[in-house]
């Protein structure tokens, strides 16, 4: 995912670590945060972060297995 403020000023705010790892289903919240599903090391969780990529927090514990 890349955040773009102006046409020439973009920066990556998420990273992936493997073939299937990474963020999916990104959505904006009413308070301008980004909520998304992440797969890290085969574990699926719901996460949230600020629109600039800061304060990334995990909301579930391996929700993909439940």
C-alpha distances in whole Angstrom, upper triangle without the diagonal:
4,7,10,13,15,15,16,14,10,9,6,6,6,8,10,14,15,16,15,13,10,8,10,11,9,12,13,16,19,19,16,14,11,12,11,13,12,14,16,19,20,20,18,17,16,14,14,12,13,11,11,10,13,16,14,16,17,19,21,23,22,22,22,25,27
4,6,10,12,12,12,10,6,6,4,6,7,10,13,16,18,19,18,17,13,12,13,14,12,14,14,17,20,19,15,14,12,15,14,16,16,18,19,22,23,23,21,20,19,17,15,13,13,10,10,9,13,16,15,18,20,22,24,26,25,25,25,29,30
4,7,9,10,11,9,6,6,6,7,9,13,16,19,22,22,22,20,16,14,15,16,12,13,13,16,18,17,13,12,11,14,15,18,18,20,21,25,26,25,23,22,20,17,15,12,11,8,7,8,12,15,15,18,20,22,25,27,27,27,27,31,32
4,6,7,8,6,4,7,9,10,13,16,19,23,25,25,25,23,19,17,18,18,15,16,15,18,19,18,15,15,14,18,18,21,21,24,25,28,29,29,27,25,23,21,19,16,14,10,10,12,15,18,18,22,24,26,28,30,30,30,30,34,35
4,7,8,6,7,9,12,13,16,19,22,26,28,29,28,26,23,20,22,21,18,18,16,18,19,18,14,15,16,19,20,24,24,27,28,31,32,32,30,28,25,23,20,17,14,11,10,13,15,19,20,23,26,27,30,33,33,33,33,37,38
4,6,5,7,11,14,15,18,21,24,28,30,30,30,28,25,23,24,24,21,21,19,22,22,21,18,19,19,23,24,27,27,30,30,34,35,34,32,31,29,26,24,21,18,15,14,16,19,22,23,27,29,31,33,36,36,36,36,40,41
4,6,7,11,14,16,19,21,24,27,29,29,30,28,25,23,24,24,21,22,21,24,25,24,20,21,21,24,24,27,27,30,31,34,35,35,33,32,30,28,25,23,21,17,16,18,21,25,25,28,31,32,35,37,37,37,37,40,41
4,6,10,13,16,19,20,23,26,28,29,29,28,25,24,25,26,23,24,23,26,27,26,22,23,22,25,26,28,28,30,30,33,35,35,33,32,31,28,26,23,21,18,16,18,21,25,25,29,31,33,35,37,37,37,37,41,42
4,7,10,13,16,18,21,24,27,28,28,26,23,22,23,24,21,22,21,23,25,23,20,20,20,23,23,26,26,28,28,31,33,33,31,30,28,25,23,20,18,15,13,15,17,21,22,25,28,30,33,35,35,35,35,39,40
4,7,9,12,15,18,21,23,24,24,22,19,18,20,20,18,19,18,21,23,22,18,18,17,20,20,22,22,24,24,28,29,29,27,26,25,22,20,17,16,13,11,12,15,19,19,23,25,27,29,31,31,31,31,35,37
4,6,9,11,15,18,20,22,22,20,17,16,18,19,17,18,18,21,23,21,18,17,16,18,18,20,19,21,21,24,26,26,25,24,23,20,18,15,14,12,9,10,13,16,16,20,22,25,27,29,28,29,29,33,34
4,6,8,11,14,17,18,18,16,13,12,15,17,14,17,17,20,22,21,18,16,14,16,15,17,16,18,18,21,22,22,21,21,20,17,16,13,13,12,9,9,12,15,14,17,19,22,24,25,25,26,26,29,31
4,7,11,14,17,18,18,15,12,11,14,15,12,14,15,17,20,18,15,13,11,13,13,15,14,16,16,19,21,20,19,18,17,14,12,10,10,9,7,5,8,11,10,14,16,18,21,22,22,23,23,27,28
4,7,10,13,15,14,11,8,8,11,13,11,14,15,17,21,20,17,14,11,12,11,12,10,12,12,15,17,17,16,15,14,12,12,10,12,11,10,7,10,12,10,13,14,17,18,20,19,20,20,23,25
4,7,10,12,12,9,7,8,12,15,14,17,18,21,24,23,20,17,15,15,13,13,10,11,10,13,15,16,15,15,16,14,14,13,15,15,14,11,13,15,12,15,15,18,19,20,19,20,20,23,25
4,6,8,8,6,5,8,11,15,14,18,20,22,26,25,23,20,17,16,14,13,9,9,8,10,12,13,13,14,15,14,16,16,18,18,17,14,16,17,14,16,16,19,19,19,17,19,18,20,23
4,7,8,6,7,11,14,17,18,21,23,26,29,29,26,23,20,19,16,15,11,9,7,8,11,12,14,15,17,16,18,18,21,21,20,17,18,19,16,17,17,20,20,19,17,19,18,20,23
4,6,5,8,11,14,18,19,22,25,27,31,31,28,25,22,21,17,15,12,9,8,8,9,12,13,16,18,18,20,21,24,24,23,20,22,22,19,20,19,21,21,20,17,19,17,19,22
4,6,8,12,13,17,18,22,25,28,31,32,29,26,23,21,18,16,13,10,10,10,10,13,14,17,19,19,22,23,25,25,25,22,24,25,21,22,21,23,22,21,18,20,17,19,22
4,7,9,10,14,16,19,23,25,29,29,27,24,20,19,15,12,10,7,8,9,8,10,11,13,16,17,19,20,23,23,24,21,23,23,20,20,18,20,19,18,15,16,14,16,19
4,7,9,13,14,18,21,23,27,27,24,21,18,16,13,10,7,5,5,7,7,9,9,11,13,14,16,17,20,21,21,17,19,20,16,17,15,17,16,16,13,15,13,15,19
4,7,10,11,15,17,20,23,23,21,18,14,13,10,8,5,5,7,10,10,11,10,11,12,11,13,14,17,17,17,14,16,17,13,14,13,16,16,16,14,15,14,17,19
4,7,7,11,14,16,20,20,17,14,11,10,6,6,4,7,9,12,12,12,10,10,9,9,11,12,14,14,15,12,15,15,12,13,12,14,14,16,14,14,14,17,19
4,6,9,13,15,19,20,18,15,11,9,6,5,6,8,11,14,13,13,10,10,10,10,12,13,16,16,17,15,17,18,14,15,14,15,15,16,15,14,13,17,18
4,6,10,13,16,18,16,14,10,8,5,6,9,11,15,18,16,15,12,12,10,11,12,13,16,15,17,16,18,18,15,16,15,15,15,17,16,15,14,18,18
4,7,10,13,14,12,10,7,6,4,7,9,13,16,19,18,17,14,13,10,10,9,11,12,11,14,12,15,16,13,14,14,14,16,18,18,16,16,20,21
4,7,10,12,10,8,6,5,6,10,12,16,19,22,22,20,16,14,11,11,10,11,12,11,14,13,16,16,14,15,15,15,16,20,20,18,18,22,22
4,7,8,6,6,5,6,9,13,15,19,21,25,24,23,19,17,13,12,10,10,10,9,12,13,15,15,14,15,16,15,18,21,22,20,21,25,25
4,5,5,5,6,7,10,14,16,20,22,26,26,23,20,17,13,12,9,10,10,10,14,14,15,15,14,14,15,14,17,21,22,20,22,25,24
4,6,7,9,11,14,18,20,24,26,30,29,27,24,21,17,15,13,13,12,12,15,16,17,17,17,17,19,17,20,24,25,23,25,28,27
4,6,9,11,15,18,20,24,26,29,30,27,24,21,17,15,11,11,9,10,13,14,14,14,15,15,17,16,20,23,25,24,26,29,28
4,7,10,13,17,19,22,24,28,28,26,23,20,17,14,11,9,7,6,10,12,12,13,14,15,17,17,20,24,25,24,25,29,28
4,7,10,14,15,19,20,24,25,22,20,16,13,10,7,6,5,5,9,9,10,10,10,11,13,13,17,20,21,20,22,25,25
4,7,10,12,16,18,21,21,19,17,14,11,8,6,5,6,6,9,9,10,11,9,11,12,12,15,18,19,18,19,23,23
4,7,10,13,16,19,19,17,13,11,7,6,4,7,9,10,13,11,12,12,10,10,10,9,12,15,16,14,16,19,19
4,6,10,13,16,16,14,10,8,6,5,6,9,12,12,14,12,14,13,10,10,10,10,11,14,14,12,13,17,17
4,7,10,13,12,10,7,6,5,6,9,11,15,15,17,15,16,16,12,11,10,10,10,12,11,10,10,13,14
4,6,10,9,8,6,5,6,7,10,12,15,16,17,14,16,15,11,11,9,11,10,11,10,10,10,13,15
4,7,6,5,4,7,9,10,13,15,19,20,20,17,18,18,14,14,11,13,12,11,9,10,9,12,14
4,5,5,7,8,11,11,15,16,19,21,21,17,18,17,14,13,11,14,13,12,10,12,11,13,16
4,6,9,11,14,15,18,20,23,24,24,20,21,21,17,17,14,17,15,13,10,13,12,13,16
4,7,10,13,15,19,20,24,25,26,22,23,22,19,18,15,16,14,12,9,11,9,10,14
4,7,10,12,16,18,22,24,24,21,21,20,16,15,12,13,10,8,5,8,7,8,11
4,7,10,13,16,20,21,22,19,20,19,15,14,10,11,9,8,5,6,5,8,10
4,6,10,13,17,19,20,17,18,16,12,10,7,7,5,6,5,5,7,9,11
4,7,11,14,16,18,15,16,14,11,9,6,5,6,8,9,7,9,12,13
4,7,11,13,14,12,12,10,7,6,4,5,7,10,11,11,13,16,16
4,7,9,12,9,10,8,6,5,7,7,10,13,15,14,16,19,19
4,6,8,6,6,5,4,6,9,10,14,16,18,18,20,23,23
4,5,5,5,6,7,9,13,14,17,20,22,21,23,26,27
4,6,7,9,10,13,15,17,20,23,24,23,25,28,28
4,6,9,10,13,16,18,22,24,25,25,26,30,30
4,7,7,10,13,16,19,21,21,22,23,26,27
4,6,9,13,15,18,20,22,22,24,27,28
4,6,10,12,16,17,19,20,22,25,26
4,7,10,13,15,16,17,19,21,22
4,6,9,11,14,14,17,19,20
4,6,8,10,11,13,15,16
4,7,10,9,13,15,14
4,6,6,9,11,10
4,5,9,9,9
4,5,6,8
4,5,5
4,6
4
